[in-house]
Amino acid sequence: MEYTQEPIPEIRSERSIGMHGPNTPFRHWKVMRDYIADILHRNHYEDLISYNTTVEHVEKTGDEWKVVLRKEGKKQDYWWSETFDAVVVASGHYWVPYIPAVEGLEQFEKTRPGSVVHSKHFRGRDSFHDKRVVVVGASVSAADIAVDLVDTAKSPIHCVTIGHTTNVFFGDVAFDHPKIQQHPSIAKVVNRTVHFIDGTSVADVDHIIFGTGYSWTLPFLPSLPVRNNRVPGLYQHIVWHKDPTLLFVGAVGAGLTFKIFEWQAVYAARILAGRATVPSQEEMQKWEDERIQTHGDGPKFSVVFPDFEDYFEAVRELAGEGEPGVGRKLPKFRREWFRNFIDGTELRKGLWRRWNAKAKADLEKDGVKARL
């Protein structure tokens, strides 16, 4: 997932080595944080950034974009506006947690502040020692959290997965653990009892953790409303049909994350530099219409997997080679990138399978001892 010219440091944590072996491809979050920071600082790029500043409003006025900004102060906030020739939205879509509306959930949280948690704010198992926990969600965050809690929280961990779409990469392997009990959707919460739509319930619940993803939101850009948790009108998930001076980087559900950002950023930069062109509005609309037919008009519209090669090559062709000695040269897609990605997901699934098998064997052994 690394950028093509900036390899991720070969720094592996002892925990990751213990779980996945000496060649583990996974890195601690601090390594990834420093990786990004080092890229930012190497050429004093940070001097071009205004930190602790929020974008409050963006609108096109004539041939320019008016951007209203706010910086918080100790005694007062400072507001001002600036104008730009173009705007690149790179704020991502993993910012606003999505928590579904559940009858009684708000009262459950009011009665026990901190009892409702989204995976964005999950900071480890220590706070859940000997607590009865319900985990909502069937994707990777819910899976990681449930597995992390099996030997800390009260057994079993109650997971709301039945009838929910599992992660396209990891499936439901993690939830096949003897200390995890799977349930369908929550019907309501009454006091500390969670009732499920099949009529079953769990009493004396201490925490409900939601691994239910995020909501796309662009509050600063009212001219481009989000629809069905995606941004409509983006050609190749990058160029706004109505005005190519509004571009997006990161408006995808990706797997090769940094590389996809790199390809998108290069194309966006070359458009703004006049070194790449955009198709006609009709052609861009046709691309979106055809993708809706194949992927639907919801979140799956923006999922690149498993068509990485097709997408990378399409964007690389649009970006072009660039002028000699100017800009970043995008290499042809290498299938080893896809293989490495799949190998990483299989490595994690293999770990879950081993843990599940060991837990089942331990329970069986304990049962034999009890019968003796």
C-alpha positions as CSV (number, residue, x, y, z in Angstrom):
1,M,0.0,0.0,0.0
2,E,3.1,2.3,0.2
3,Y,3.7,5.1,-2.2
4,T,5.8,4.1,-5.2
5,Q,8.8,6.2,-4.3
6,E,8.6,6.1,-0.5
7,P,8.9,2.6,0.9
8,I,7.4,2.0,4.3
9,P,10.1,1.4,7.0
10,E,11.0,-2.2,7.8
11,I,10.0,-1.7,11.4
12,R,8.0,-4.6,12.9
13,S,6.6,-4.7,16.4
14,E,7.2,-7.7,18.6
15,R,3.5,-8.3,18.8
16,S,3.0,-8.4,15.0
17,I,6.0,-10.7,14.7
18,G,4.5,-13.0,17.3
19,M,1.2,-13.1,15.5
20,H,2.4,-13.3,11.8
21,G,6.0,-14.2,11.8
22,P,9.3,-12.3,11.2
23,N,8.2,-11.1,7.7
24,T,4.9,-9.7,8.9
25,P,3.7,-7.1,6.4
26,F,1.7,-5.3,9.1
27,R,3.1,-2.1,10.8
28,H,2.2,-0.4,14.1
29,W,0.1,2.7,13.7
30,K,3.0,4.8,15.0
31,V,5.2,3.6,12.2
32,M,2.6,4.6,9.7
33,R,2.1,8.0,11.4
34,D,5.8,8.7,11.2
35,Y,5.9,7.5,7.6
36,I,3.4,10.1,6.6
37,A,4.9,12.8,8.8
38,D,8.4,12.2,7.3
39,I,7.0,12.6,3.7
40,L,5.4,15.9,4.7
41,H,8.4,17.3,6.5
42,R,11.2,16.3,4.0
43,N,10.8,19.3,1.7
44,H,9.2,21.7,4.3
45,Y,5.8,21.0,2.9
46,E,4.4,21.7,6.3
47,D,5.2,25.4,5.8
48,L,2.3,25.4,3.2
49,I,-0.2,24.0,5.7
50,S,-2.4,26.0,8.1
51,Y,-2.9,23.7,11.1
52,N,-5.9,23.8,13.5
53,T,-8.0,25.4,10.8
54,T,-11.4,24.2,9.6
55,V,-12.9,24.8,6.2
56,E,-16.4,26.1,6.9
57,H,-17.7,26.8,3.4
58,V,-16.7,26.4,-0.2
59,E,-18.5,28.0,-3.1
60,K,-17.7,28.9,-6.7
61,T,-18.0,32.7,-7.4
62,G,-17.3,33.6,-11.0
63,D,-14.1,31.9,-12.0
64,E,-12.8,31.4,-8.5
65,W,-13.5,29.3,-5.4
66,K,-14.3,31.2,-2.3
67,V,-13.2,29.3,0.8
68,V,-14.3,30.4,4.3
69,L,-11.9,29.3,7.0
70,R,-11.9,29.3,10.8
71,K,-9.1,29.0,13.3
72,E,-10.0,28.5,17.0
73,G,-8.4,30.8,19.5
74,K,-8.3,30.7,23.3
75,K,-10.7,33.6,23.7
76,Q,-12.2,33.9,20.2
77,D,-12.3,32.3,16.9
78,Y,-10.8,33.9,13.8
79,W,-12.8,33.7,10.5
80,W,-11.6,34.8,7.1
81,S,-12.0,33.9,3.4
82,E,-9.6,33.3,0.6
83,T,-10.1,32.7,-3.1
84,F,-8.5,29.9,-5.2
85,D,-8.4,28.8,-8.8
86,A,-9.2,25.2,-7.8
87,V,-10.1,23.1,-4.8
88,V,-8.9,19.5,-4.0
89,V,-11.0,17.7,-1.4
90,A,-8.8,15.2,0.4
91,S,-10.6,15.0,3.7
92,G,-11.5,11.4,3.3
93,H,-14.7,9.7,4.4
94,Y,-13.7,7.9,7.6
95,W,-14.4,10.8,9.9
96,V,-18.1,10.9,10.9
97,P,-19.0,7.7,12.7
98,Y,-22.2,6.0,11.6
99,I,-24.4,4.7,14.4
100,P,-27.8,3.3,13.3
101,A,-31.0,4.5,15.0
102,V,-31.9,2.0,17.6
103,E,-34.9,2.4,19.9
104,G,-33.7,3.0,23.5
105,L,-30.0,3.5,22.6
106,E,-29.9,7.1,23.5
107,Q,-31.4,6.5,26.9
108,F,-29.0,3.6,27.4
109,E,-26.1,6.0,26.9
110,K,-27.6,8.8,29.0
111,T,-28.1,6.4,31.9
112,R,-24.6,5.0,31.6
113,P,-22.4,7.7,29.9
114,G,-19.6,6.1,27.8
115,S,-21.5,2.8,27.4
116,V,-22.0,3.4,23.7
117,V,-18.8,3.4,21.7
118,H,-18.0,3.6,18.0
119,S,-14.9,1.8,16.7
120,K,-13.3,5.1,15.8
121,H,-13.0,5.8,19.6
122,F,-12.1,2.2,20.7
123,R,-8.7,2.4,22.4
124,G,-8.1,-1.1,23.6
125,R,-9.5,-3.9,25.7
126,D,-8.6,-2.6,29.2
127,S,-11.8,-0.6,29.7
128,F,-13.9,-3.7,29.1
129,H,-12.5,-6.1,31.7
130,D,-15.2,-8.4,32.9
131,K,-17.9,-6.3,31.1
132,R,-20.8,-7.7,29.1
133,V,-20.4,-6.4,25.6
134,V,-22.5,-6.3,22.4
135,V,-20.5,-5.6,19.2
136,V,-22.5,-4.4,16.2
137,G,-21.2,-4.8,12.7
138,A,-19.8,-7.6,10.5
139,S,-16.8,-5.9,8.9
140,V,-13.2,-5.6,9.8
141,S,-13.4,-3.1,12.7
142,A,-16.1,-5.2,14.5
143,A,-14.2,-8.4,13.9
144,D,-10.9,-6.9,15.3
145,I,-12.7,-5.6,18.4
146,A,-14.6,-8.8,19.1
147,V,-11.5,-10.9,18.8
148,D,-9.6,-8.4,21.0
149,L,-12.2,-8.7,23.7
150,V,-12.7,-12.5,23.9
151,D,-10.3,-13.1,26.8
152,T,-11.0,-9.8,28.6
153,A,-14.8,-9.1,28.5
154,K,-17.4,-11.5,29.9
155,S,-17.9,-14.5,27.7
156,P,-19.5,-14.7,25.2
157,I,-19.0,-11.5,23.2
158,H,-22.4,-10.9,21.6
159,C,-21.9,-9.9,17.9
160,V,-24.6,-8.5,15.7
161,T,-23.6,-10.1,12.4
162,I,-26.5,-12.2,11.1
163,G,-28.1,-10.7,8.0
164,H,-25.3,-8.1,7.8
165,T,-22.8,-7.9,4.9
166,T,-19.3,-9.1,5.9
167,N,-16.1,-7.5,4.7
168,V,-15.3,-8.4,1.1
169,F,-11.7,-9.1,2.1
170,F,-12.0,-10.9,5.4
171,G,-15.5,-12.6,5.4
172,D,-16.8,-13.9,8.7
173,V,-13.8,-16.0,9.8
174,A,-13.2,-13.9,12.9
175,F,-16.7,-14.5,14.3
176,D,-16.3,-18.3,14.2
177,H,-14.9,-18.2,17.8
178,P,-16.4,-20.3,20.6
179,K,-16.5,-17.2,22.8
180,I,-18.4,-15.2,20.3
181,Q,-22.2,-15.6,19.9
182,Q,-23.7,-14.2,16.8
183,H,-27.1,-12.4,16.6
184,P,-29.3,-10.6,14.1
185,S,-30.1,-6.9,14.2
186,I,-31.0,-5.1,17.4
187,A,-34.7,-4.4,17.7
188,K,-34.5,-2.2,20.8
189,V,-32.7,-1.5,24.1
190,V,-34.7,-1.5,27.3
191,N,-32.7,-0.4,30.4
192,R,-29.7,-2.7,30.1
193,T,-31.3,-5.4,28.0
194,V,-30.6,-5.6,24.3
195,H,-33.5,-7.2,22.3
196,F,-32.8,-8.7,18.9
197,I,-35.2,-9.0,16.0
198,D,-35.5,-12.8,16.4
199,G,-37.0,-12.4,19.9
200,T,-33.8,-13.3,21.8
201,S,-32.2,-10.9,24.2
202,V,-29.1,-10.2,26.3
203,A,-29.5,-8.7,29.8
204,D,-27.2,-6.7,32.0
205,V,-25.2,-5.2,29.0
206,D,-22.4,-2.8,30.0
207,H,-21.3,-1.6,26.6
208,I,-22.6,-1.6,23.0
209,I,-19.7,-1.1,20.5
210,F,-20.6,-0.1,16.9
211,G,-18.2,-1.1,14.2
212,T,-20.7,0.1,11.6
213,G,-18.5,2.3,9.4
214,Y,-18.7,6.0,8.6
215,S,-21.0,8.5,6.9
216,W,-19.8,10.5,3.9
217,T,-20.3,14.2,4.7
218,L,-19.3,17.4,3.0
219,P,-20.8,20.1,5.2
220,F,-18.5,22.8,3.8
221,L,-19.6,22.0,0.2
222,P,-23.4,22.3,0.0
223,S,-23.3,22.5,-3.8
224,L,-22.3,18.9,-3.9
225,P,-24.7,16.9,-1.8
226,V,-23.8,13.3,-0.7
227,R,-26.2,10.6,-2.0
228,N,-26.5,7.1,-0.7
229,N,-23.2,7.5,1.2
230,R,-21.2,8.4,-1.9
231,V,-20.3,11.6,-3.8
232,P,-22.2,11.7,-7.1
233,G,-20.8,13.2,-10.2
234,L,-17.2,12.3,-9.8
235,Y,-15.5,10.9,-12.9
236,Q,-13.1,8.1,-12.0
237,H,-13.9,9.1,-8.3
238,I,-11.7,12.3,-8.9
239,V,-13.1,14.9,-11.3
240,W,-16.4,16.7,-10.6
241,H,-18.4,16.5,-13.8
242,K,-19.7,20.1,-13.6
243,D,-16.4,21.8,-13.0
244,P,-13.0,20.1,-13.3
245,T,-11.5,22.7,-10.9
246,L,-13.1,20.7,-8.1
247,L,-11.2,17.5,-7.6
248,F,-11.2,14.7,-5.0
249,V,-8.4,12.5,-3.7
250,G,-9.4,9.5,-1.6
251,A,-13.1,9.3,-2.5
252,V,-12.9,5.5,-2.9
253,G,-13.2,2.4,-0.8
254,A,-9.7,1.2,-1.5
255,G,-7.3,-1.6,-0.6
256,L,-4.0,-0.4,-2.0
257,T,-4.8,2.9,-0.1
258,F,-1.7,5.1,-0.5
259,K,-1.0,4.0,-4.1
260,I,-4.6,4.8,-5.1
261,F,-4.2,8.2,-3.5
262,E,-1.0,8.7,-5.4
263,W,-2.5,7.9,-8.8
264,Q,-5.5,10.2,-8.1
265,A,-3.3,13.0,-6.9
266,V,-1.0,12.9,-9.9
267,Y,-4.0,13.0,-12.3
268,A,-5.5,15.9,-10.3
269,A,-2.2,17.8,-10.3
270,R,-1.7,17.4,-14.0
271,I,-5.2,18.6,-14.7
272,L,-4.6,21.7,-12.7
273,A,-1.1,22.2,-14.4
274,G,-2.7,21.9,-17.8
275,R,-0.7,18.7,-18.6
276,A,-3.8,16.4,-18.6
277,T,-7.3,16.8,-20.0
278,V,-10.7,15.6,-18.9
279,P,-13.3,14.0,-21.1
280,S,-16.5,15.8,-22.1
281,Q,-19.3,16.0,-19.6
282,E,-21.2,13.5,-21.7
283,E,-18.4,11.0,-21.5
284,M,-17.9,11.5,-17.8
285,Q,-21.6,11.0,-17.2
286,K,-21.6,7.9,-19.3
287,W,-18.8,6.5,-17.1
288,E,-20.9,7.1,-14.0
289,D,-24.1,5.7,-15.4
290,E,-22.3,2.5,-16.5
291,R,-20.7,2.1,-13.1
292,I,-24.1,2.5,-11.4
293,Q,-25.4,-0.3,-13.6
294,T,-22.5,-2.6,-12.5
295,H,-21.9,-1.5,-8.9
296,G,-25.1,0.2,-7.8
297,D,-25.8,3.7,-6.6
298,G,-24.5,3.2,-3.0
299,P,-21.2,2.6,-1.2
300,K,-20.2,-0.2,-3.6
301,F,-20.0,2.4,-6.4
302,S,-16.7,3.6,-4.9
303,V,-15.2,0.2,-4.1
304,V,-12.2,-0.5,-6.3
305,F,-11.5,-4.1,-5.3
306,P,-11.0,-6.4,-7.1
307,D,-10.5,-4.3,-10.2
308,F,-7.3,-2.7,-9.1
309,E,-5.4,-3.1,-12.3
310,D,-8.2,-1.7,-14.5
311,Y,-8.5,1.3,-12.3
312,F,-4.8,2.1,-11.8
313,E,-4.2,1.8,-15.6
314,A,-7.2,3.9,-16.5
315,V,-6.0,6.7,-14.2
316,R,-2.4,6.4,-15.3
317,E,-3.5,6.7,-18.9
318,L,-5.6,9.8,-18.1
319,A,-2.6,11.4,-16.2
320,G,-0.2,10.7,-19.0
321,E,3.6,10.6,-18.7
322,G,4.1,14.2,-17.8
323,E,6.8,16.4,-19.2
324,P,10.4,15.0,-19.1
325,G,11.8,15.7,-15.7
326,V,8.6,17.2,-14.3
327,G,6.3,15.6,-11.9
328,R,6.0,12.0,-10.8
329,K,6.1,9.1,-13.3
330,L,3.4,6.5,-12.5
331,P,4.6,3.0,-13.2
332,K,2.4,0.3,-14.8
333,F,0.3,-1.6,-12.3
334,R,2.3,-4.6,-11.0
335,R,0.2,-7.7,-10.2
336,E,2.4,-8.4,-7.2
337,W,0.8,-5.5,-5.5
338,F,-2.5,-7.3,-5.7
339,R,-1.0,-10.6,-4.6
340,N,0.7,-8.9,-1.7
341,F,-2.6,-7.4,-0.7
342,I,-4.5,-10.7,-0.9
343,D,-1.6,-12.5,1.0
344,G,-2.0,-9.9,3.8
345,T,-5.7,-10.6,4.1
346,E,-5.1,-14.3,4.1
347,L,-2.4,-14.0,6.7
348,R,-4.9,-12.2,9.0
349,K,-7.6,-14.8,8.3
350,G,-5.1,-17.6,9.0
351,L,-4.4,-16.1,12.4
352,W,-8.0,-15.9,13.2
353,R,-8.5,-19.6,12.2
354,R,-5.6,-20.7,14.4
355,W,-7.0,-18.7,17.4
356,N,-10.5,-20.1,16.8
357,A,-9.2,-23.7,16.6
358,K,-7.1,-23.3,19.7
359,A,-10.0,-21.8,21.7
360,K,-12.3,-24.7,20.6
361,A,-9.6,-27.2,21.5
362,D,-9.1,-25.6,24.9
363,L,-12.8,-25.6,25.6
364,E,-13.1,-29.3,24.6
365,K,-10.1,-30.1,26.9
366,D,-11.7,-28.3,29.8
367,G,-15.0,-30.2,29.1
368,V,-13.2,-33.5,29.3
369,K,-11.5,-32.5,32.5
370,A,-14.8,-31.5,34.0
371,R,-16.4,-34.9,33.1
372,L,-13.5,-36.7,34.7
